[in-house]
Amino acid sequence: MAGTAPWAGSPFKPDQPHTSHSPFAELDRQAWARLADTIEQPLNQDDVDRLRGIGEHLSLNEVEQIYLPLSRLLSIYVESAAQLRSAANEFLGEQTLRTPFVIGVAGSVAVGKSTTARVLQEMLRRWPSTPRVELVTTDGFLYPNAELQRRGLMDRKGFPEAYDRRALLRMVSEVKSGKPEVRAPWYSHLVYDIVPDREVVIRQPDVLIVEGLNVLQPARVREDGTTGLALSDFFDFSIYVDAKPKHIEQWYVDRFMRWRDGAFADPQSYFHQYSFLDDDQAQARATDIWNRINGPNLRANIAPTRSRARLVMAKGEDHSVSRVLLRKV
């Protein structure tokens, strides 16, 4: 984009020279799209309409130029991991079961990470080596509202301390270890809470995608100075969906307005009271939520994990990906 510094919105800091010695390879949209020239597009317009999130501007062109080369890159990583495991088994004289390739997808509220995860799930299913792809969101590992209220954390929903981190680590560890069946909690965005009588069941997928705000958080340091496990320790590949904070804020407000006229109108919605707000009131409420909760969480907890990703998808104001950064080391 003309007039935009090459490091803007990327893991590079302004005082770092952007040279070939950078740990990231950076490709603009045109260069990245060329990587898909020889790959057949597996999705059609109906698929895109089904996968598109509220307020997202996902198009068939975006899928072809951005997600098609990304899905091919991921399939290369999956195949390489399988070859490495086979060689290690031969060296050790052991036979171990194939375990899932785990992909983490991180980013702010309203940046489009959920749509990214859904599109990748659909596309990876079309590759011969990965027909079984499961998607789990970390929303299911938020503490139930009653527990959040007990802890005084209802206004901290989405912050790291609002999650049952041990349960999330245990779930991914069990899937990664090849456990035949793993169960995870079910979260409803309609009621804004865990649904006790529903579960997500994961049965030995080829690929597991874990999507959430804080999936790239580093390990916590214990009181005795030792470090525990990070969720990302189980990832074979990780993606951070990035954009300028001012654009994400606007996308959040726009999405809130759409929900006011849609999901919030459902009497069962936790946010049903917002459906009665006029435009000015709704925009003011959305901006207040952003300023008190989502913006601070992005600055303090989410954006600092961007440089931990293997790949960064940088979006422009129109939601389309303008640049891709791939870690080389």
Secondary structure, DSSP 8 states (H G I E B T S, - for coil): -TT--TTTTSSS-TTS---TTSSEEEEEHHHHHHTTTTS-----HHHHHHH--TT----HHHIIIIIHHHHHHHHHHHHHHHHHHHHHHHHHT-------EEEEEEE-TTSSHHHHHHHHHHHHTTSTT---EEEEEGGGGB--HHHHHHHT-GGGTTSGGGB-HHHHHHHHHHHHTT-S-EEEEEEETTTTEEEEEEEEEE---SEEEEE-TTTT----B-TTS-B---GGGG-SEEEEEE--HHHHHHHHHHHHHHHHHTGGGSTT-TTGGGGG--HHHHHHHHHHHIIIIIHHHIIIIIGGGGGG-SEEEEE-TTS-EEEEEEE--
